[in-house]
Amino acid sequence: MKPQNRKLWIACGIMALLACAWPDAPSFAQSLRLAATPPMGWNDWYQYQCRVSDAIVRANVDVLVSSGMRDVGYKYVNIDDCWQGKRDAQGFIHPNSRFPDMKALADYIHSKGLKFGLYSSPGPRTCTNFEGSYQHEKQDAETYAKWGVDFLKYDWCSAGKVYRPDQMQAAYRKMHEALESTGRPIVFSLCQYGLEGVWSWGASVGGNMWRTTDDIGGDFNRVSLFGFMQNGLGKYAGPGHWNDPDILQIGLGRLNHNEELTQMSLWCLLAAPLLAGNNLTKMSNDTLKILTNPEVIALDQDPKGIEGHRAWQEGPLEVWVKPLSGDSMAVGLFNRSESPLPVTVRFKAIGMKDNVRVRDLWEWKDLGRFHGHYTAQVPRHGVVLLKLQ
């Protein structure tokens, strides 16, 4: 049998097994095509909230391109809450006055080689009291497809007033089916704050990513809590379906340099979606370097799609590991304490051989070969991010 035919038979066999084992196999197969690696892009919420407008989005789109962020993977331009206007007599949603022509905005985004995302809720109202999609799911999906939407964030918000907790899955599945019926590939992002153990069922209702936490906005204590509490959820994530600990806070002025390195490192080890949340038009060079380090992003986008986990902890010191393609390993040495401290990774304890080549990914430096272990002095609230081979 020719190699290409053998691959075809294997693929058919896998799909046949999926069809028997999982009734939603076609939806799952589509999700793999949509989000084979964690989605990357930009979201306006933490910077602009309800001040967002067509002009603001276009200005940030231009910088996504000119800064090089698009070229390292930031493709989705996602408008959060506050874009909605009123429904017409037939029930179709229209944008408000700050977005005079949503189709034209989508076309502009697409013309830059980017993808377009919007936001809604399964409830009657969004978090800021704009129109939700309750009882208009099919109409809204058709509208999004007509505009050229590529990503939908679907936020629980007022849905708790019209659905019981045990109806949450059905509410999300309803919108997934509406999106799928349009024939347009649209990444489906479930935003329900980790309620009802979403990681165990998010993929089965068509989710490509799902929030495992409340809104992250805040200082390092909140970023640290949300990131490190992801340990143990890796078995639910993989190509097409990802745990989402919320948007990057880098460049928003709430974290210092070491804390920003910690969030970026941890999110990449977690194979989390990378959505920048800052004002790109006023971004510092330091922020840009953190967001666009290609070796760090490569950990997040590794095709194996394995979510990292905590391999060792001693008080505020933690070692996280993420297996990568090519028999290598990403390792994060984290210090959550209030003073610099040494952190050690022992190679055999993480399943590696005794003789290991070590590279520091933030310093862009090969450190040489080490036997048995590697120790680094890690700053307060900081990280040393390594690739071991």
Backbone hydrogen bonds, N-H to C=O, Kabsch-Sander energy under -0.5 kcal/mol:
donor,donor_aa,acceptor,acceptor_aa,energy
6,R,2,K,-2.6
7,K,3,P,-2.3
8,L,4,Q,-1.6
9,W,5,N,-2.5
10,I,6,R,-2.4
11,A,7,K,-2.6
12,C,8,L,-2.6
13,G,9,W,-2.4
14,I,10,I,-2.4
15,M,11,A,-2.3
16,A,12,C,-2.3
17,L,13,G,-2.3
18,L,14,I,-2.5
19,A,15,M,-2.3
20,C,16,A,-1.6
21,A,17,L,-2.7
22,W,18,L,-3.0
25,A,22,W,-1.8
28,F,24,D,-2.5
29,A,25,A,-2.7
30,Q,26,P,-2.0
31,S,27,S,-2.2
32,L,28,F,-1.8
33,R,29,A,-1.4
34,L,30,Q,-1.9
35,A,31,S,-2.4
41,G,274,L,-2.5
42,W,76,Y,-3.1
43,N,276,A,-2.6
44,D,78,N,-1.4
47,Q,44,D,-0.9
48,Y,44,D,-2.9
49,Q,44,D,-0.7
49,Q,45,W,-1.4
51,R,48,Y,-2.4
52,V,49,Q,-1.4
54,D,98,R,-2.5
57,V,53,S,-2.4
58,R,54,D,-2.4
59,A,55,A,-2.2
60,N,56,I,-2.0
61,V,57,V,-2.5
62,D,58,R,-2.3
63,V,59,A,-1.3
64,L,60,N,-2.2
65,V,61,V,-1.5
66,S,62,D,-2.7
67,S,63,V,-2.6
68,G,65,V,-1.1
70,R,64,L,-2.7
72,V,68,G,-0.9
72,V,69,M,-0.8
73,G,70,R,-1.5
74,Y,69,M,-2.2
75,K,40,M,-1.6
75,K,73,G,-1.3
76,Y,40,M,-2.3
77,V,115,K,-3.1
78,N,42,W,-3.1
78,N,76,Y,-0.7
79,I,77,V,-0.6
79,I,117,G,-2.7
80,D,78,N,-0.6
85,G,94,H,-2.8
88,D,92,F,-2.3
91,G,88,D,-1.8
94,H,86,K,-1.2
96,N,83,W,-2.4
99,F,96,N,-2.1
105,L,101,D,-1.9
106,A,102,M,-2.5
107,D,103,K,-2.4
108,Y,104,A,-2.1
109,I,105,L,-2.4
110,H,106,A,-2.8
111,S,107,D,-2.1
112,K,108,Y,-0.7
112,K,109,I,-1.0
113,G,110,H,-1.9
114,L,109,I,-1.7
115,K,75,K,-3.3
117,G,77,V,-3.1
118,L,151,F,-2.6
120,S,153,K,-2.5
126,T,130,F,-2.4
129,N,126,T,-1.8
132,G,124,P,-2.5
133,S,121,S,-3.1
134,Y,123,G,-1.7
136,H,133,S,-2.8
140,D,136,H,-2.9
141,A,137,E,-2.6
142,E,138,K,-2.3
143,T,139,Q,-2.3
144,Y,140,D,-3.0
145,A,141,A,-2.4
146,K,142,E,-2.2
147,W,143,T,-2.3
148,G,144,Y,-1.7
149,V,144,Y,-2.7
150,D,116,F,-4.0
151,F,116,F,-1.0
152,L,187,V,-3.0
153,K,118,L,-2.5
154,Y,152,L,-0.6
154,Y,189,S,-2.9
155,D,120,S,-3.1
155,D,153,K,-0.6
156,W,191,C,-2.7
158,S,125,R,-1.0
159,A,156,W,-3.3
160,G,157,C,-1.1
161,K,158,S,-2.2
162,V,159,A,-1.5
163,Y,159,A,-2.3
167,Q,164,R,-2.1
168,M,165,P,-1.5
171,A,167,Q,-2.0
172,Y,168,M,-2.1
173,R,169,Q,-2.7
174,K,170,A,-2.1
175,M,171,A,-1.2
176,H,172,Y,-2.3
177,E,173,R,-2.7
178,A,174,K,-1.7
179,L,175,M,-2.8
180,E,176,H,-2.7
181,S,177,E,-1.9
182,T,178,A,-0.6
182,T,179,L,-1.1
183,G,180,E,-1.3
184,R,179,L,-0.6
187,V,150,D,-2.7
189,S,152,L,-3.2
189,S,187,V,-0.6
190,L,188,F,-0.6
190,L,209,M,-2.9
191,C,154,Y,-2.5
191,C,189,S,-0.5
192,Q,190,L,-0.6
194,G,211,R,-1.4
195,L,192,Q,-2.2
197,G,194,G,-1.1
198,V,195,L,-0.8
200,S,197,G,-2.4
201,W,198,V,-1.7
202,G,198,V,-2.9
204,S,201,W,-0.5
205,V,201,W,-0.9
205,V,202,G,-0.8
206,G,203,A,-1.6
207,G,202,G,-2.4
208,N,188,F,-2.9
209,M,188,F,-1.2
210,W,242,W,-1.8
211,R,190,L,-2.6
212,T,244,D,-2.1
213,T,244,D,-0.6
222,R,219,D,-0.7
223,V,219,D,-1.9
224,S,220,F,-3.4
225,L,221,N,-2.1
226,F,222,R,-2.6
227,G,223,V,-2.3
228,F,224,S,-2.5
229,M,225,L,-1.6
230,Q,227,G,-1.5
231,N,228,F,-1.2
233,L,230,Q,-2.2
236,Y,233,L,-2.0
237,A,234,G,-1.5
238,G,241,H,-2.6
240,G,35,A,-2.9
241,H,238,G,-2.7
242,W,208,N,-1.7
244,D,210,W,-2.4
248,L,275,L,-2.0
252,L,249,Q,-1.6
260,E,256,N,-2.3
261,L,257,H,-2.2
262,T,258,N,-1.9
263,Q,259,E,-2.2
264,M,260,E,-2.4
265,S,261,L,-2.5
266,L,262,T,-2.7
267,W,263,Q,-2.8
268,C,264,M,-1.8
269,L,265,S,-2.2
270,L,266,L,-2.1
271,A,268,C,-1.1
272,A,267,W,-2.5
274,L,39,P,-1.8
275,L,273,P,-0.7
276,A,41,G,-2.7
276,A,274,L,-0.6
280,L,278,N,-1.1
282,K,279,N,-1.3
283,M,280,L,-1.2
288,L,284,S,-2.2
289,K,285,N,-2.3
290,I,286,D,-1.9
291,L,287,T,-2.5
292,T,288,L,-1.7
293,N,289,K,-0.6
293,N,290,I,-0.6
297,I,293,N,-2.5
298,A,294,P,-1.9
299,L,295,E,-0.6
299,L,296,V,-1.0
300,D,296,V,-1.1
301,Q,297,I,-2.4
302,D,299,L,-0.9
305,G,302,D,-1.8
308,G,269,L,-2.7
309,H,321,V,-2.2
311,A,309,H,-0.5
311,A,319,V,-3.2
312,W,319,V,-1.5
314,E,317,L,-2.5
317,L,314,E,-2.0
318,E,334,F,-2.0
319,V,312,W,-2.6
320,W,332,G,-2.4
321,V,309,H,-2.5
322,K,330,A,-2.3
324,L,328,S,-2.5
327,D,324,L,-0.6
328,S,324,L,-0.5
329,M,388,L,-2.3
330,A,322,K,-2.7
331,V,386,L,-2.4
332,G,320,W,-2.8
333,L,331,V,-0.5
333,L,384,V,-2.6
334,F,318,E,-3.0
334,F,332,G,-0.7
335,N,382,G,-2.2
336,R,316,P,-2.8
341,L,378,V,-2.1
343,V,376,A,-2.7
345,V,374,Y,-2.6
347,F,345,V,-0.6
347,F,372,G,-1.7
350,I,346,R,-0.7
350,I,347,F,-1.2
351,G,348,K,-1.4
352,M,347,F,-2.4
356,V,354,D,-0.7
356,V,370,F,-2.7
358,V,368,G,-2.6
359,R,387,K,-1.8
360,D,365,K,-2.9
361,L,359,R,-0.6
361,L,385,L,-2.5
362,W,385,L,-0.6
364,W,360,D,-0.7
365,K,360,D,-2.0
367,L,358,V,-2.6
367,L,365,K,-0.5
368,G,358,V,-0.8
370,F,356,V,-2.9
372,G,354,D,-2.5
372,G,370,F,-0.5
373,H,371,H,-1.4
374,Y,345,V,-2.1
376,A,343,V,-2.3
378,V,341,L,-2.8
378,V,376,A,-0.7
381,H,335,N,-0.8
381,H,337,S,-0.9
382,G,335,N,-0.6
382,G,379,P,-2.3
384,V,333,L,-1.7
386,L,331,V,-3.2
386,L,384,V,-0.5
387,K,359,R,-2.2
388,L,329,M,-3.4
389,Q,357,R,-2.3
